[in-house]
């Protein structure tokens, strides 16, 4: 696959996202940002990092690990308060509540009960906010007022062992989600305006990963990691275009969002390493051909970012790592200590931001030579599993029950 074709594919995918989300350059409107690739919008990294960040405000919003969505000067937070799943719209500058919508819902229980609140990040597109609760309730709200436009619970009583974690995606007026349980679920598309079902694919149930957009030639598809495989479905009608086995081993789970690099798909998971496939048209369908495989480096409950031809992420053993995107070879690793498998890495322009569950925000250089830490900050009083949302000189942090705005002044 030559570089020019991959570049064209990336441009087309970016155009699809711009039309679908109407996101501004500084927005973070959905899971992993505007293009679902972990890239922050227009973050102003300083030449010299300060000894401390400035706390502008802190607001109690409720329990949950869902990353907030930032659109314009509004921050949309999905959380749990008492016996309800709630969506809050906050003024991003002050933390003031602009509106609140809620519905009664049970939280996560059993082994996942310590994190009873939502894990799925809201998607903001076309003037609407879509949320996906821990037990599979899908809701669409008016972004300006919080008015409930429609709700769906078509797979009631069915969810993965650790409950719903996949985030919804909006493409061309269609909301696509992965509801249900591994033995009773799939990928479903609803009309964003009406909530009417458009199509449903049930070839395999969900894991904990989120779907992502991909464009190949004139074909727009959604790439989804299921419980045991990776699939490409046509956005227009849900037709299966391709599939590749990617079954978990041992106690591992499919939880990392697939990475789309033009016509290359990168997937990673504990026990399976990190692998890349080339996507090639074959008649009216597609096939995947393995480009490379690195069995030594893999993630569990986070997704790597790709910058300057390098792949950066956190392993299941809590090591930061860097791979070469061309051949998958490991460039460096750096042990962080502490609990492994969780955390996040964000491409913030001139720097990378890493957030550990221990609420340590790491700033490091996007180099393939070595791990070069530039700064670190304690940014919350409880564990952090959501992504840091970085924009301008601001970093929004969601911990177990609060959201804090930190700034670089």
MILUMDREN-768446 format. One record per residue: residue number from 0; residue in three letters; chain; y, z, x of N, C-alpha, C in turn. Coordinates in steps of 0.05 Angstrom, whole numbers. Layout:
R  nr rest kette    nyy    nzz    nxx   cayy   cazz   caxx    cyy    czz    cxx
R NUM  ALA     A      Y      Z      X      Y      Z      X      Y      Z      X
...
This chain:
R  nr rest kette    nyy    nzz    nxx   cayy   cazz   caxx    cyy    czz    cxx
R   0  UNK     A    -24      0     17      0      0      0     25      0     18
R   1  UNK     A     41    -21     16     64    -22     34     87     -4     24
R   2  UNK     A    105      3     42    126     22     37    145     12     15
R   3  UNK     A    151    -14     14    169    -25     -5    159    -21    -34
R   4  UNK     A    133    -25    -38    122    -21    -65    124      8    -73
R   5  UNK     A    118     26    -55    119     54    -61    148     62    -67
R   6  UNK     A    167     51    -52    195     58    -57    204     48    -85
R   7  UNK     A    196     23    -92    203     12   -118    191     30   -140
R   8  UNK     A    166     39   -137    154     56   -157    169     82   -160
R   9  UNK     A    179     93   -138    194    118   -139    221    113   -154
R  10  UNK     A    234     91   -149    259     85   -163    254     82   -193
R  11  UNK     A    233     68   -200    227     65   -229    221     92   -242
R  12  UNK     A    206    109   -228    200    135   -240    225    151   -243
R  13  UNK     A    243    150   -224    269    164   -226    285    154   -250
R  14  UNK     A    284    127   -254    299    116   -276    288    125   -303
R  15  UNK     A    262    127   -305    249    137   -329    258    165   -335
R  16  UNK     A    258    182   -315    266    210   -319    296    212   -327
R  17  UNK     A    313    196   -314    341    197   -321    346    190   -350
R  18  UNK     A    331    170   -360    334    162   -388    323    183   -407
R  19  UNK     A    301    196   -398    287    215   -416    302    241   -418
R  20  UNK     A    312    251   -396    323    278   -397    353    279   -398
R  21  UNK     A    367    257   -391    396    257   -390    407    279   -373
R  22  UNK     A    392    286   -352    400    309   -335    422    301   -316
R  23  UNK     A    440    320   -312    461    316   -291    449    323   -264
R  24  UNK     A    464    315   -243    453    318   -216    448    347   -209
R  25  UNK     A    463    365   -220    459    393   -213    440    408   -232
R  26  UNK     A    428    394   -251    411    408   -271    382    412   -262
R  27  UNK     A    370    431   -274    341    437   -271    330    440   -300
R  28  UNK     A    325    417   -313    320    417   -342    292    423   -351
R  29  UNK     A    273    426   -332    245    429   -339    230    440   -316
R  30  UNK     A    204    442   -319    186    451   -298    190    435   -272
R  31  UNK     A    196    448   -250    199    437   -224    222    417   -222
R  32  UNK     A    242    420   -239    267    404   -236    268    378   -251
R  33  UNK     A    290    364   -248    295    340   -263    273    319   -262
R  34  UNK     A    261    315   -238    240    295   -235    212    308   -231
R  35  UNK     A    211    334   -237    185    349   -235    173    347   -208
R  36  UNK     A    190    347   -187    181    345   -159    190    368   -142
R  37  UNK     A    202    389   -154    210    412   -138    236    408   -123
R  38  UNK     A    251    388   -130    277    383   -116    300    394   -132
R  39  UNK     A    315    412   -119    339    423   -132    361    403   -134
R  40  UNK     A    377    405   -155    399    387   -158    424    396   -144
R  41  UNK     A    433    381   -125    458    385   -111    464    414   -104
R  42  UNK     A    448    424    -86    451    451    -76    468    451    -50
R  43  UNK     A    488    468    -48    506    468    -26    497    489     -5
R  44  UNK     A    480    481     13    471    499     34    493    504     55
R  45  UNK     A    499    529     62    520    534     81    512    528    110
R  46  UNK     A    531    523    127    525    519    155    513    545    167
R  47  UNK     A    525    567    160    515    593    169    508    610    145
R  48  UNK     A    483    620    144    475    635    121    485    664    123
R  49  UNK     A    495    675    101    507    702    101    485    723    104
R  50  UNK     A    494    747    111    475    769    113    463    777     86
R  51  UNK     A    480    774     64    471    780     38    482    760     18
R  52  UNK     A    467    757     -4    477    741    -27    494    759    -45
R  53  UNK     A    511    746    -61    528    761    -80    515    761   -108
R  54  UNK     A    511    784   -119    500    785   -147    523    783   -166
R  55  UNK     A    523    761   -183    544    757   -203    537    770   -229
R  56  UNK     A    512    768   -238    504    782   -262    474    785   -263
R  57  UNK     A    466    804   -280    437    809   -284    433    817   -313
R  58  UNK     A    414    803   -327    410    807   -355    381    811   -361
R  59  UNK     A    375    831   -377    347    836   -386    341    815   -408
R  60  UNK     A    320    799   -404    313    778   -423    285    781   -435
R  61  UNK     A    268    797   -423    241    800   -434    220    792   -413
R  62  UNK     A    195    798   -419    173    794   -401    165    765   -400
R  63  UNK     A    158    755   -376    147    728   -373    151    717   -346
R  64  UNK     A    136    696   -340    137    683   -313    147    655   -315
R  65  UNK     A    157    647   -339    167    620   -343    194    616   -328
R  66  UNK     A    196    593   -313    221    587   -299    242    578   -320
R  67  UNK     A    266    589   -319    287    580   -337    295    551   -332
R  68  UNK     A    307    539   -352    318    512   -350    348    513   -349
R  69  UNK     A    361    499   -330    390    498   -328    400    470   -335
R  70  UNK     A    417    468   -356    428    443   -364    458    448   -369
R  71  UNK     A    475    435   -353    504    440   -355    509    469   -348
R  72  UNK     A    524    482   -365    530    510   -360    513    528   -378
R  73  UNK     A    490    519   -386    472    535   -403    445    539   -389
R  74  UNK     A    436    564   -391    410    571   -380    391    578   -403
R  75  UNK     A    368    564   -405    349    569   -426    326    584   -415
R  76  UNK     A    321    608   -428    300    626   -418    279    630   -440
R  77  UNK     A    254    629   -432    232    633   -450    217    658   -441
R  78  UNK     A    215    678   -459    204    704   -451    191    718   -475
R  79  UNK     A    183    743   -470    170    759   -491    186    784   -495
R  80  UNK     A    193    790   -520    207    815   -527    191    828   -549
R  81  UNK     A    180    852   -544    164    867   -563    142    849   -574
R  82  UNK     A    141    843   -600    119    826   -610    126    798   -615
R  83  UNK     A    147    788   -601    157    761   -605    158    744   -579
R  84  UNK     A    154    718   -582    162    700   -560    190    690   -567
R  85  UNK     A    208    692   -548    236    687   -554    247    666   -535
R  86  UNK     A    265    650   -545    281    631   -529    310    640   -529
R  87  UNK     A    321    644   -506    348    652   -503    365    630   -490
R  88  UNK     A    389    626   -500    408    609   -487    430    626   -476
R  89  UNK     A    434    626   -450    454    642   -436    476    625   -424
R  90  UNK     A    500    635   -424    521    623   -409    515    626   -379
R  91  UNK     A    511    604   -365    502    606   -337    522    620   -319
R  92  UNK     A    548    619   -326    568    632   -310    570    662   -313
R  93  UNK     A    564    672   -337    568    700   -343    543    715   -351
R  94  UNK     A    522    701   -359    498    713   -369    500    721   -398
R  95  UNK     A    522    715   -411    526    722   -439    507    706   -457
R  96  UNK     A    495    720   -477    477    707   -495    492    689   -515
R  97  UNK     A    485    664   -517    498    645   -535    482    643   -561
R  98  UNK     A    456    642   -559    438    643   -583    411    653   -575
R  99  UNK     A    396    661   -595    369    671   -591    351    662   -615
R 100  UNK     A    328    652   -609    308    644   -629    282    657   -622
R 101  UNK     A    267    665   -643    242    679   -637    222    675   -660
R 102  UNK     A    196    679   -653    175    679   -673    154    700   -664
R 103  UNK     A    141    712   -684    121    732   -679     97    719   -665
R 104  UNK     A     88    731   -644     65    720   -629     52    742   -612
R 105  UNK     A     25    741   -611     11    758   -593     14    748   -564
R 106  UNK     A     13    767   -545     16    759   -517    -12    755   -505
R 107  UNK     A    -12    751   -479    -37    748   -464    -50    775   -462
R 108  UNK     A    -77    775   -463    -92    800   -462   -114    798   -441
R 109  UNK     A   -131    818   -439   -153    817   -420   -144    817   -391
R 110  UNK     A   -157    801   -374   -150    800   -346   -121    790   -341
R 111  UNK     A   -110    775   -360    -83    765   -358    -62    783   -371
R 112  UNK     A    -71    806   -382    -53    822   -398    -30    834   -384
R 113  UNK     A    -32    837   -357     -9    848   -342     15    829   -343
R 114  UNK     A      9    804   -348     31    784   -351     28    772   -379
R 115  UNK     A     37    788   -399     33    781   -427     52    760   -437
R 116  UNK     A     74    755   -422     94    736   -431     89    708   -423
R 117  UNK     A    106    689   -432    102    661   -427    102    654   -398
R 118  UNK     A     85    633   -391     85    622   -364     96    594   -363
R 119  UNK     A     96    581   -387    104    553   -388    134    551   -389
R 120  UNK     A    146    533   -373    175    530   -372    185    513   -394
R 121  UNK     A    208    519   -406    219    502   -427    227    475   -416
R 122  UNK     A    226    455   -433    236    428   -426    260    422   -444
R 123  UNK     A    282    415   -431    307    408   -446    312    379   -443
R 124  UNK     A    313    365   -466    317    336   -465    327    327   -493
R 125  UNK     A    345    307   -492    355    294   -517    366    315   -536
R 126  UNK     A    380    335   -526    392    355   -543    373    375   -555
R 127  UNK     A    348    377   -544    328    395   -555    315    411   -533
R 128  UNK     A    304    434   -541    290    452   -523    261    455   -533
R 129  UNK     A    241    449   -517    213    451   -525    201    474   -509
R 130  UNK     A    187    492   -523    173    514   -510    144    514   -517
R 131  UNK     A    127    526   -500     98    525   -503     88    554   -497
R 132  UNK     A     80    569   -518     73    597   -516     46    602   -503
R 133  UNK     A     41    627   -496     16    634   -482     -9    628   -498
R 134  UNK     A     -6    628   -525    -29    621   -542    -27    594   -555
R 135  UNK     A    -10    577   -543    -10    549   -550      9    541   -572
R 136  UNK     A     27    559   -581     47    552   -601     69    534   -588
R 137  UNK     A     73    510   -599     92    491   -589    116    491   -608
R 138  UNK     A    140    495   -597    164    497   -614    186    479   -603
R 139  UNK     A    201    466   -621    223    449   -613    248    460   -627
R 140  UNK     A    269    466   -611    294    477   -621    317    459   -615
R 141  UNK     A    338    462   -631    363    448   -625    376    463   -601
R 142  UNK     A    383    448   -580    393    460   -555    421    473   -559
R 143  UNK     A    436    462   -578    463    473   -582    464    498   -598
R 144  UNK     A    446    500   -619    447    523   -637    423    541   -637
R 145  UNK     A    400    532   -627    376    547   -628    360    544   -654
R 146  UNK     A    370    527   -672    356    522   -697    328    511   -692
R 147  UNK     A    308    522   -705    280    512   -702    278    485   -717
R 148  UNK     A    270    464   -702    268    438   -714    239    433   -723
R 149  UNK     A    220    442   -708    192    440   -716    175    458   -698
R 150  UNK     A    151    465   -708    131    481   -693    103    470   -698
R 151  UNK     A     86    472   -678     59    463   -680     40    483   -667
R 152  UNK     A     17    486   -679     -4    503   -667    -31    491   -674
R 153  UNK     A    -35    466   -666    -58    450   -674    -84    459   -661
R 154  UNK     A    -82    475   -640   -107    485   -627   -108    515   -629
R 155  UNK     A   -100    526   -652    -99    555   -656   -125    569   -648
R 156  UNK     A   -122    590   -632   -146    605   -623   -159    594   -599
R 157  UNK     A   -149    573   -587   -161    560   -563   -141    559   -541
R 158  UNK     A   -148    571   -518   -131    570   -494   -148    576   -470
R 159  UNK     A   -139    570   -446   -155    576   -422   -158    606   -418
R 160  UNK     A   -176    614   -401   -183    642   -397   -158    659   -391
R 161  UNK     A   -140    648   -374   -115    663   -368    -91    653   -384
R 162  UNK     A    -97    641   -407    -77    633   -426    -61    609   -417
R 163  UNK     A    -46    598   -436    -32    572   -432    -11    575   -410
R 164  UNK     A    -12    558   -390      7    558   -368     20    531   -363
R 165  UNK     A      9    510   -375     19    483   -372     46    480   -386
R 166  UNK     A     65    467   -373     92    463   -384     94    436   -398
R 167  UNK     A    108    434   -421    111    409   -435    129    389   -419
R 168  UNK     A    125    364   -424    141    343   -411    151    324   -433
R 169  UNK     A    176    315   -431    187    296   -451    192    269   -437
R 170  UNK     A    180    248   -448    183    221   -437    189    202   -460
R 171  UNK     A    213    190   -459    219    169   -478    217    177   -507
R 172  UNK     A    226    201   -514    226    210   -541    199    222   -550
R 173  UNK     A    181    226   -531    154    237   -537    150    262   -521
R 174  UNK     A    141    284   -534    134    309   -521    104    309   -516
R 175  UNK     A     97    313   -490     68    312   -483     60    340   -472
R 176  UNK     A     38    350   -483     29    377   -475     -1    376   -471
R 177  UNK     A    -11    397   -457    -40    401   -453    -49    427   -467
R 178  UNK     A    -56    425   -493    -63    449   -508    -93    454   -508
R 179  UNK     A   -101    477   -519   -128    483   -524   -142    497   -500
R 180  UNK     A   -168    498   -502   -185    510   -481   -201    488   -467
R 181  UNK     A   -213    495   -444   -228    474   -429   -249    460   -446
R 182  UNK     A   -262    475   -464   -283    462   -481   -272    452   -507
R 183  UNK     A   -246    456   -513   -234    448   -538   -204    443   -534
R 184  UNK     A   -197    421   -522   -170    416   -516   -166    388   -505
R 185  UNK     A   -143    382   -495   -138    355   -483   -109    351   -477
R 186  UNK     A    -99    327   -481    -71    320   -477    -62    308   -503
R 187  UNK     A    -39    318   -514    -29    309   -540      0    302   -538
R 188  UNK     A      8    281   -552     36    272   -553     47    275   -581
R 189  UNK     A     71    287   -583     85    290   -608    112    276   -607
R 190  UNK     A    121    265   -629    148    254   -630    168    276   -627
R 191  UNK     A    186    274   -608    205    296   -603    223    301   -627
R 192  UNK     A    231    280   -641    250    283   -664    236    296   -688
R 193  UNK     A    211    290   -692    198    298   -717    175    318   -714
R 194  UNK     A    163    319   -690    139    336   -687    114    322   -696
R 195  UNK     A    116    298   -706     92    283   -716     75    275   -692
R 196  UNK     A     48    279   -695     30    271   -673     31    241   -669
R 197  UNK     A     32    233   -643     31    204   -636      4    196   -626
R 198  UNK     A     -8    212   -609    -35    206   -600    -48    232   -588
R 199  UNK     A    -74    231   -584    -89    253   -574   -112    243   -557
R 200  UNK     A   -114    254   -533   -137    248   -515   -152    274   -510
R 201  UNK     A   -178    273   -514   -194    298   -512   -218    294   -493
R 202  UNK     A   -213    279   -471   -235    275   -452   -241    299   -435
R 203  UNK     A   -222    319   -433   -226    343   -418   -204    362   -426
R 204  UNK     A   -210    388   -427   -190    408   -434   -171    415   -411
R 205  UNK     A   -151    432   -416   -131    438   -396   -141    459   -375
R 206  UNK     A   -129    457   -351   -130    479   -332   -104    494   -335
R 207  UNK     A    -90    497   -313    -64    512   -313    -42    495   -301
R 208  UNK     A    -47    470   -295    -27    452   -283    -11    439   -305
R 209  UNK     A     11    425   -297     29    412   -316     29    382   -311
R 210  UNK     A     32    366   -332     32    337   -329     58    327   -316
R 211  UNK     A     57    303   -305     80    291   -291     80    261   -297
R 212  UNK     A    104    249   -295    107    221   -301    100    204   -277
R 213  UNK     A     91    179   -283     85    160   -262     90    132   -273
R 214  UNK     A    101    114   -258    106     86   -266     92     68   -246
R 215  UNK     A     75     50   -256     62     30   -239     67      3   -251
R 216  UNK     A     83    -14   -237     91    -40   -249    106    -35   -274
R 217  UNK     A     97    -46   -296    110    -42   -322     97    -20   -339
R 218  UNK     A     77     -7   -327     62     13   -342     73     41   -337
R 219  UNK     A     80     54   -359     89     82   -357     66    100   -365
R 220  UNK     A     59    119   -347     37    136   -353     44    165   -347
R 221  UNK     A     28    183   -358     30    211   -351      5    218   -336
R 222  UNK     A      8    232   -313    -14    241   -297    -18    270   -302
R 223  UNK     A    -43    278   -310    -49    305   -318    -74    315   -303
R 224  UNK     A    -72    339   -292    -95    352   -281   -108    369   -302
R 225  UNK     A   -132    363   -309   -147    378   -330   -164    400   -317
R 226  UNK     A   -182    410   -333   -200    431   -323   -218    421   -300
R 227  UNK     A   -226    396   -301   -245    386   -281   -238    359   -268
R 228  UNK     A   -215    348   -275   -209    321   -265   -179    316   -265
R 229  UNK     A   -171    293   -255   -143    283   -256   -144    257   -271
R 230  UNK     A   -126    254   -291   -127    230   -308    -99    217   -309
R 231  UNK     A    -99    191   -314    -74    177   -319    -76    165   -347
R 232  UNK     A    -57    173   -365    -57    164   -393    -32    148   -398
R 233  UNK     A    -34    127   -413    -12    110   -420      6    126   -440
R 234  UNK     A     32    127   -434     50    143   -450     52    132   -478
R 235  UNK     A     51    106   -481     55     93   -508     34    101   -528
R 236  UNK     A      8    103   -519    -13    107   -538    -36    126   -529
R 237  UNK     A    -33    138   -505    -53    156   -496    -78    144   -484
R 238  UNK     A    -78    117   -481   -101    103   -470   -108    114   -442
R 239  UNK     A   -133    120   -436   -142    128   -410   -141    104   -391
R 240  UNK     A   -124    106   -370   -120     84   -351   -138     89   -326
R 241  UNK     A   -142    114   -319   -158    120   -296   -165    150   -296
R 242  UNK     A   -186    158   -282   -192    186   -279   -207    190   -252
R 243  UNK     A   -203    213   -241   -216    221   -215   -226    249   -218
R 244  UNK     A   -251    254   -209   -262    281   -211   -247    299   -192
R 245  UNK     A   -241    324   -202   -228    344   -185   -236    371   -197
R 246  UNK     A   -262    378   -195   -272    402   -207   -268    426   -189
R 247  UNK     A   -260    449   -201   -257    473   -185   -284    483   -174
R 248  UNK     A   -283    499   -153   -307    511   -142   -303    541   -142
R 249  UNK     A   -325    555   -145   -324    584   -144   -305    595   -166
R 250  UNK     A   -287    612   -157   -268    625   -176   -241    611   -176
R 251  UNK     A   -240    587   -166   -215    572   -165   -208    559   -192
R 252  UNK     A   -184    549   -195   -174    537   -219   -156    514   -213
R 253  UNK     A   -156    494   -231   -137    472   -228   -109    481   -238
R 254  UNK     A    -91    487   -220    -66    499   -228    -42    485   -215
R 255  UNK     A    -46    468   -196    -23    454   -182    -16    428   -196
R 256  UNK     A      9    424   -202     19    399   -214     13    376   -195
R 257  UNK     A      2    354   -205     -1    330   -188     25    321   -176
R 258  UNK     A     25    310   -152     49    300   -139     47    269   -139
R 259  UNK     A     68    257   -150     69    227   -151     89    217   -131
R 260  UNK     A     79    201   -112     96    189    -91     94    159    -94
R 261  UNK     A    109    147   -112    106    118   -117     79    112   -128
R 262  UNK     A     62     99   -113     35     92   -121     14    110   -108
R 263  UNK     A     22    133    -98      4    152    -86      4    178   -103
R 264  UNK     A    -20    188   -109    -23    213   -123    -35    234   -104
R 265  UNK     A    -21    257   -102    -31    279    -84    -38    302   -102
R 266  UNK     A    -62    313    -98    -71    336   -113    -83    357    -94
R 267  UNK     A    -81    382   -102    -90    403    -84   -101    426   -101
R 268  UNK     A   -120    441    -90   -131    463   -105   -150    479    -86
R 269  UNK     A   -150    506    -91   -167    523    -75   -196    515    -76
R 270  UNK     A   -208    513    -53   -236    505    -51   -240    475    -49
R 271  UNK     A   -219    459    -54   -222    430    -52   -203    417    -32
R 272  UNK     A   -185    433    -20   -166    423     -1   -145    407    -15
R 273  UNK     A   -131    390      1   -110    372     -9   -118    344     -5
R 274  UNK     A   -115    327    -26   -125    299    -24   -104    280    -35
R 275  UNK     A   -104    256    -24    -85    235    -34   -101    210    -40
R 276  UNK     A    -93    198    -63   -105    173    -72    -84    151    -75
R 277  UNK     A    -90    127    -69    -73    104    -76    -81     95   -104
R 278  UNK     A    -61     89   -120    -65     79   -147    -62     49   -147
R 279  UNK     A    -83     35   -156    -83      6   -155    -91     -6   -181
R 280  UNK     A    -76    -27   -190    -82    -40   -216   -108    -55   -213
R 281  UNK     A   -124    -55   -235   -149    -70   -236   -152    -80   -265
R 282  UNK     A   -142   -104   -270   -141   -114   -298   -121    -98   -314
R 283  UNK     A   -129    -88   -337   -111    -73   -354   -113    -43   -349
R 284  UNK     A   -130    -35   -329   -132     -8   -322   -125     -4   -292
R 285  UNK     A   -132     19   -281   -125     25   -253   -149     39   -240
R 286  UNK     A   -150     38   -214   -169     53   -199   -155     69   -177
R 287  UNK     A   -167     91   -168   -156    107   -147   -174    103   -122
R 288  UNK     A   -162    100    -99   -176     98    -74   -165    119    -55
R 289  UNK     A   -183    135    -44   -175    157    -27   -160    148     -2
R 290  UNK     A   -137    159      3   -121    153     27   -128    173     49
R 291  UNK     A   -129    199     41   -135    219     61   -144    245     47
R 292  UNK     A   -157    262     62   -165    288     52   -163    309     74
R 293  UNK     A   -150    332     67   -148    354     86   -163    378     73
R 294  UNK     A   -187    384     82   -203    406     69   -194    434     77
R 295  UNK     A   -176    436     97   -169    462    108   -144    474     95
R 296  UNK     A   -128    459     81   -103    469     70   -103    463     40
R 297  UNK     A    -99    484     24    -98    480     -5    -82    503    -17
R 298  UNK     A    -73    499    -42    -58    519    -56    -75    529    -80
R 299  UNK     A    -65    550    -93    -78    559   -117    -58    557   -141
R 300  UNK     A    -40    577   -144    -22    577   -166      7    569   -158
R 301  UNK     A     10    548   -144     36    537   -138     33    507   -131
R 302  UNK     A     55    493   -128     54    464   -123     71    458    -99
R 303  UNK     A     61    442    -79     78    435    -56    101    417    -63
R 304  UNK     A    119    414    -44    141    394    -46    138    374    -23
R 305  UNK     A    148    350    -27    147    330     -6    176    323      2
R 306  UNK     A    181    324     28    208    319     39    206    305     66
R 307  UNK     A    220    283     69    220    269     94    192    262    104
R 308  UNK     A    174    255     86    147    247     94    129    271    101
R 309  UNK     A    138    295     94    123    319    100    117    335     74
R 310  UNK     A     94    347     73     86    363     49     87    392     57
R 311  UNK     A    103    408     41    107    436     46     96    452     23
R 312  UNK     A     81    474     29     71    490      7     61    517     17
R 313  UNK     A     48    532     -2     37    558      4      7    558     -2
R 314  UNK     A     -9    565     18    -38    564     14    -47    588     -4
R 315  UNK     A    -73    587    -12    -84    609    -27    -85    634    -11
R 316  UNK     A    -83    632     16    -83    655     34    -55    664     42
R 317  UNK     A    -35    654     27     -7    661     31      3    653     59
R 318  UNK     A     -3    628     66      8    616     90     26    593     82
R 319  UNK     A     50    593     92     67    568     90     54    547    107
R 320  UNK     A     55    522     97     43    500    113     60    475    111
R 321  UNK     A     55    458    130     67    431    131     46    411    138
R 322  UNK     A     43    390    120     25    368    125     41    342    129
R 323  UNK     A     29    323    143     40    297    145     32    281    121
R 324  UNK     A     51    271    105     44    256     81     29    230     86
R 325  UNK     A     31    219    110     18    193    116    -12    196    119
R 326  UNK     A    -21    217    133    -49    220    138    -61    247    130
R 327  UNK     A    -44    265    120    -54    291    111    -59    311    133
R 328  UNK     A    -54    305    158    -59    324    179    -40    347    179
R 329  UNK     A    -51    371    186    -34    395    186    -15    394    210
R 330  UNK     A     10    398    204     31    400    225     35    428    235
R 331  UNK     A     36    447    216     38    475    223     32    493    200
R 332  UNK     A     24    518    205     21    539    185     34    564    195
R 333  UNK     A     43    581    176     56    607    183     47    628    163
R 334  UNK     A     34    649    172     24    670    154     47    687    145
R 335  UNK     A     48    692    119     69    709    107     60    738    102
R 336  UNK     A     33    741     99     23    767     91     26    772     62
R 337  UNK     A     14    792     51     16    798     23     -4    783      6
R 338  UNK     A     -1    784    -20    -19    772    -38    -17    741    -37
R 339  UNK     A    -40    728    -35    -40    699    -32    -42    684    -59
R 340  UNK     A    -36    658    -57    -40    640    -80    -16    636    -97
R 341  UNK     A      3    654    -97     26    652   -115     52    647    -98
R 342  UNK     A     73    640   -112     98    634    -99    107    606   -105
R 343  UNK     A    129    598    -92    140    571    -97    156    562    -73
R 344  UNK     A    158    535    -70    175    523    -50    192    502    -64
R 345  UNK     A    218    502    -58    237    484    -70    252    469    -49
R 346  UNK     A    255    443    -53    271    426    -35    300    429    -44
R 347  UNK     A    316    442    -28    344    448    -34    363    432    -16
R 348  UNK     A    355    407    -10    373    389      5    369    393     35
R 349  UNK     A    387    406     48    386    410     77    365    431     85
R 350  UNK     A    356    447     66    338    469     72    316    470     50
R 351  UNK     A    295    485     56    274    491     36    277    521     29
R 352  UNK     A    273    527      3    273    554     -7    245    562    -15
R 353  UNK     A    235    584     -6    210    595    -14    214    621    -28
R 354  UNK     A    200    626    -50    202    651    -64    174    663    -66
R 355  UNK     A    171    687    -55    145    701    -56    143    719    -80
R 356  UNK     A    119    727    -88    117    746   -111    130    772   -105
R 357  UNK     A    134    779    -80    148    804    -73    178    802    -74
R 358  UNK     A    188    780    -87    217    775    -92    232    771    -66
R 359  UNK     A    219    760    -46    234    752    -21    240    723    -22
R 360  UNK     A    265    716    -21    274    688    -20    276    680      9
R 361  UNK     A    260    661     18    259    651     45    275    625     47
R 362  UNK     A    291    622     67    305    598     73    295    587     99
R 363  UNK     A    283    563    100    273    552    125    278    522    127
R 364  UNK     A    276    513    152    284    485    158    261    466    151
R 365  UNK     A    268    442    140    248    423    132    239    406    155
R 366  UNK     A    226    419    175    218    405    199    187    406    202
R 367  UNK     A    176    386    214    148    385    219    139    397    245
R 368  UNK     A    158    407    261    152    418    287    141    446    287
R 369  UNK     A    154    463    270    146    491    269    159    504    245
R 370  UNK     A    150    528    237    163    543    216    188    555    228
R 371  UNK     A    211    547    218    237    557    228    252    571    205
R 372  UNK     A    250    597    204    263    612    183    293    615    190
R 373  UNK     A    310    610    170    339    612    174    350    637    162
R 374  UNK     A    338    647    141    348    671    128    327    681    108
R 375  UNK     A    330    706     99    313    716     77    329    738     62
R 376  UNK     A    323    740     36    337    758     19    319    771     -1
R 377  UNK     A    323    796     -7    310    809    -30    326    803    -55
R 378  UNK     A    313    790    -75    329    780    -97    321    791   -124
R 379  UNK     A    302    810   -125    295    822   -151    282    849   -146
R 380  UNK     A    281    865   -168    269    891   -166    240    892   -175
R 381  UNK     A    230    870   -185    202    869   -193    190    842   -184
R 382  UNK     A    165    837   -188    152    813   -178    164    788   -190
R 383  UNK     A    164    767   -174    175    741   -182    153    719   -180
R 384  UNK     A    147    707   -203    128    685   -204    141    659   -214
R 385  UNK     A    165    660   -225    179    636   -232    192    624   -208
R 386  UNK     A    200    598   -210    214    585   -188    243    595   -187
R 387  UNK     A    255    595   -163    284    598   -161    298    573   -170
R 388  UNK     A    318    575   -186    333    552   -196    359    551   -180
R 389  UNK     A    361    531   -162    384    529   -144    402    506   -152
R 390  UNK     A    428    511   -153    447    491   -161    475    498   -151
R 391  UNK     A    488    480   -137    514    486   -126    512    508   -106
R 392  UNK     A    527    530   -110    525    553    -93    510    576   -107
R 393  UNK     A    494    569   -127    481    589   -144    450    588   -141
R 394  UNK     A    438    611   -144    409    614   -146    402    633   -168
R 395  UNK     A    388    623   -189    380    639   -211    351    649   -206
R 396  UNK     A    347    675   -210    320    686   -205    310    700   -230
R 397  UNK     A    287    692   -239    273    706   -261    252    724   -250
R 398  UNK     A    254    750   -254    232    768   -246    216    775   -271
R 399  UNK     A    203    799   -271    185    805   -294    199    808   -320
R 400  UNK     A    224    817   -320    238    820   -346    268    815   -345
R 401  UNK     A    279    806   -323    307    801   -321    313    773   -308
R 402  UNK     A    337    764   -312    347    740   -297    372    749   -282
R 403  UNK     A    374    742   -257    397    749   -240    409    723   -228
R 404  UNK     A    435    722   -228    449    700   -215    460    711   -188
R 405  UNK     A    451    698   -167    460    703   -140    477    679   -131
R 406  UNK     A    498    685   -116    515    663   -106    520    665    -76
R 407  UNK     A    526    642    -64    534    641    -36    565    638    -36
R 408  UNK     A    579    660    -30    608    660    -31    619    660     -2
